């Protein structure tokens, strides 16, 4: 059942569609005019490694968007949400504490911060990142970012359910010494510096590359809390949304002989992120405008929910500085060995290890000075510490590949991964922070709050995961123009979860599944490829440690089947690249946060396999080299993602005599029926358009570039009540190269758009209902200077 704002949503999408059509029309006119004025060159080739070897992106029968180092710099891409701004069918917003939620083709992780695994798998040089707070690694020392769309479980393994994010770092060069120093300064106390050195230790045999970057930023939203500048450490000071990070990269490359190469790397990072700018509504105070009536403090009743579009309110926010945001570190080790047995056979081995930790604390009180909104009867400020924990994972993959002159090529491999994952969540309360601050004894008891504060720790679990997989792929050349590709993976996994406080085994799960992928591709000519695929995605199950109902202690894996047809085209004598894909996804056994039927008011929310969804959509991406100097690029996607009829979610049906359930059969069904509703965190429409001009003045190369990205509004929860407004963001940059100096001026969010980037709607049976909206980064301008030696 849709909320009354459904018509508003449909109307709101029309301006976005109008913008898209207008932009395309303007681009076409500009393209025609420039084409008449000057002869043009071909679009640059993009090389990707999504299938384990270097290939022109136009030769890969997959929907892939890739950004190389130059594209990352010139488009102002600093974080993963910037990547999403320019990628058709990919959405990403980071929320408080690193609870990231990447979404490909409308398939976001529906469990929020409670999920150990994501629907989108993330890899750094082939090493799997096992938690959501490891998804966004920034762009330091990156050669390329690849977004691979559609289920990739056959190739990438478990949890590449909707697709994969593939980070490729810079590698050592065996031939030349090189060094560069980079300095960036900008608004809101942005200061970054980095150095990279490449040394051929033994010419053409051994090379070492070392890079380091330090980044500091104060954030773009002013914090009006009266104690915003107390100097708490850890804590928030000055503006909110700032960061302080250090990144180091070491790569050692051995070309042992003509057959054997060894590639060793280490990536290390320490990251401190302040609390995100947010605005909240505590609906029991009378701010709710829909849903069942709830008692209001001081008398009367008010709506239990908020319906309609929620937008940012005002130029400032008030954040309790004791909510310090997030602190984390990560160490990633990798070894890859590649041996060419002969001209046809290759054997490769990759070992990867990641050790990482995350600690978070934030408050989402509506009134951050007087508080008493989250747990009203205590009269205190409530803080949440989630996600918090550590991961220690190790993985190995051995693969043999045959590529001969005949019609067949194939590969077979084995994969093994094991690791420990500790996870805790905290809820603690402190008196309001008056002009006389509380004494802060930071981390004195190993917890993210003072030792003097009584806190509730829940979900303190240690999970052991062992995954073993066998995979293979076969390509048959039916003719010179037609190929059939079949990939399959058999995965067996054992998951055990322990309650850390008492050492009791709380759950044990053994599961196995097969994830195939079939592709038929045909070359229409040397520059045009069409393909069709059928693929299955799988995401692991897990445990509900707090379940009262015994049958809900374990939840099962979820699956999807995706059907896709696509076309890749190089047209106009190589000046125009135009790619498109149509897809249909049937998502079954969805893992959704829901209520325990036997639980009481204080029973934790559980994960349950509640229902199915159907998703279909269209993606188009293109690049047009209009002239030698001027180029255009664009990305458009439309995604329709809805729950299938009969999907029942009881999370919003819980209630008591004092606090009735929020759904009243007007806004949402009192029996929990969400069939036909849009999936949450799934923007239906995205559009990006960029233009770039390059030239030469007095022997110096220069460029000027502008980009615009639009994302439509989307719903905050499965009941489709509150929705977050759409936004249109402009970026711009200009640069010049003078001898060894590269100088860039840039601006992100040039028009200083204030927008809600992400959020959630939390319904508590026993207390207030909370709508939290995290705000996107406002305008940041700066200059970057790089000196090559």
Steps between C-alpha positions, in 0.01 A plus 500: 500500500648833394496807718281798402812666359521259206354750256743759629783258425382446144469871439842558655660266250375693198740793537785250513382336181460842339853588608632180346330555166603865490862418581515231233349735246743779586791257487392383157479856368837591647650182361373579152630856510845405625523213254451744213767729637789259537611147420484274805704213639397170650379449858779368725499127562414386855671186629337297781590183690155392618549154342850448634689624192555835333228566241352789311174576682319487163597132459356388834139369494422661835350830608808673645577860585867582553686814609874524444737731687439795269121462520516483882694825515315702239150403617581583861451144622623476858268237649274218387191720505669713232544185291127430537421851376643412157405131474174375349319259733734545799404685820706549812477715810711458811317548827611540859783281625590356161173310456536514122231360275596472132213418266514369144179490299277570800639217712616667818567312822159511669640430847697824549765495772405150619632331184844339504496458123390730218307434179796654313840332548808722525854405402837675523740340250299180531484496882144482633388770746274317749316788674305808393736742676777382263311576180601864445882519496526840330706563186852525636751302290233361266561414138136419432157433651269253325130458575384163364121469482285190524563184707869407495491212749631255239822697460538713814338263750245533778335835552570637151123479507415811298849572370847594613723798571853433378778733622827477305800668664808643331783253446876524476666572163800285411651746252524858632565689818213733580391716791231755561381722780139618524356781714131588527352792692138604508204637685399383849862441600560236234868408488646194332852407402644188345820359361562202272833351395565224244847343497617229253729308737618262230425631152217308332501253791413654836321824584365662815227762528418677826227761547371694802211744540376705794158667486330741740161666457269689738166418331252729327212531749526752786431349841292739712513292818613737780782262592609418146860610568584336830791314348382151596717221366361290353214732420364756259646850484416795277297397198367146471572242233877546514769236478865428572655209314836349416556254216810309400555272203799274427531289186791272411506348152729215390534396137685181588526376143296492180248268663475601865398830663446575868295794622500586872315791656402657830229760553458664839259766615401679818181699477318725744168637382292746695128461554301555185273802469144383566154628574248291691133481575374335818141447398353446848561869567224582251719533193337201333249585229352158433453152643322390818475756778751481784503675840701822514695608805294763679167370368330438169584272211688530173575299192746216550668527160626761259364483146617683191829641382756586764751769408780680682389781731732795546869563444621363833465194720539433871710193585599387849885503481520183713376303200839467340392325181735225394856386555648212307809346350572234241802299387475311170770259383507333160723265300430408139713255305443442128677223306470447124549126450504553123327720244161351590507421872527736796491418870437776752481513877378787720525523876326783680469600863311783667506611860276794584307660783222754536368698797200730478288719725230745400188667629186544292302707750274760341578746781875444549524752784221389735458152344242263657358409160628146442423365849278771639445366852874517585541866404849432364690514170511165329799384294531199274829321437450300181655353296797414720733204477795335329558269205791264433457318167736296283430371150673296231411439137673265256396516135611329177406661168523363145479731199603325182449551128197270482135576566521417872650691790437418862608546859456316827586605851457455872441765764533484876428769758484494877476771755370642824258786525425660836205735521358706783229760535459742787232728634598740775357810660654816641361813658458794260829673427459841667745785507700301756608184317507158658837354577593282206730205568523386143499129430611427856288187515552388142162641401424811294370701797610599852550233765260686727209441265280195526457350156311219339712281277308271269587284202849427635576213264795323344434330167728244336450458126655237276425509128619246244415529132573329171441703186544466129431678174480386140494706181404339171549690173203389295636709213727797449211723605314299766611370841332313785636548853402286796617568854407311815605502864428251775528657845502326836506709814496444874407784732514484879411783737596520868378728777829659607394578857431137594667307217177318409446385143188690391468372146653265245421497132627281219379580153592448137371642175573510130519830311514464121527764229430446128591760237448500125680777314525592133708752311283683250824638360841602633347786701164370619423225750167367626462257788245327719557353845321296763664500843427401857610698803529376858561668835582313820260435785568558868370509856266688728664472840210674676219295346226381735341278236732198461426464129628853438846447648634440149411684183571349158694631199321721250517455124420671174477416133589779258427505127685761298547602139756761406675669214844662474572727207785708362352729236581804287851381407589439864378838627187370675476220757142409591412208728166387637343220703146383584457272801242313705582371849288267712613522862388219733525427874586861580680561830300781663503651848181390672337428835514181706139373525566371853699802611399783725548876481876481567575199276767590241408523135575177313604413148247278322453359150170672440422527133588573141549799272503568126735755347538612143683787341702665225855638503668710230854638509689682227805706407520728196828651381339791321825662384869461578440734792142447616335185638171408666407209723170395653336231712126434539317232694143418595428231760160372610540294820189379687410238757291215361143462617459299818825625660425552868721696737380516861754759614245781480208303645628472858327705765353522849196666652714801594685510168281374213674357191583778252327352195133594484392348164521846345872566483593132521330166557442400860572136410847588366424449129763693302425337164520752216709748699829631368818360651661744741826678420437446128492820290306420182671756277861612460657727242850642446639722224855628467689714254874554465713732287874444455749716322840668498602856582858616445618140508315415823227236504175595673148369552164626628228262614146516639271222629142478618349201678135450596337239722125479557334467840465163672325349799655465846332171593292215364170663602565783249405780739796739524706563190823689450507777243679474169798718427707641218872553565747695284876446500762698309875493453772663290867422472824584326828311461816712503816296464505271804214681676137397474262757651126444545223718635182314588162522669267228625132589542569830328154647566514408872194275479360402839359150480423186696741229391364208702308410811267262673162475666502309830175396665524404867205316648566628852614853436549777247530453125806646335566635151868569450629685195871524425602802298725497196825692479457865408722699265873433523749692283871452482824486306729203440863525390701196393872512427662214304869421547 
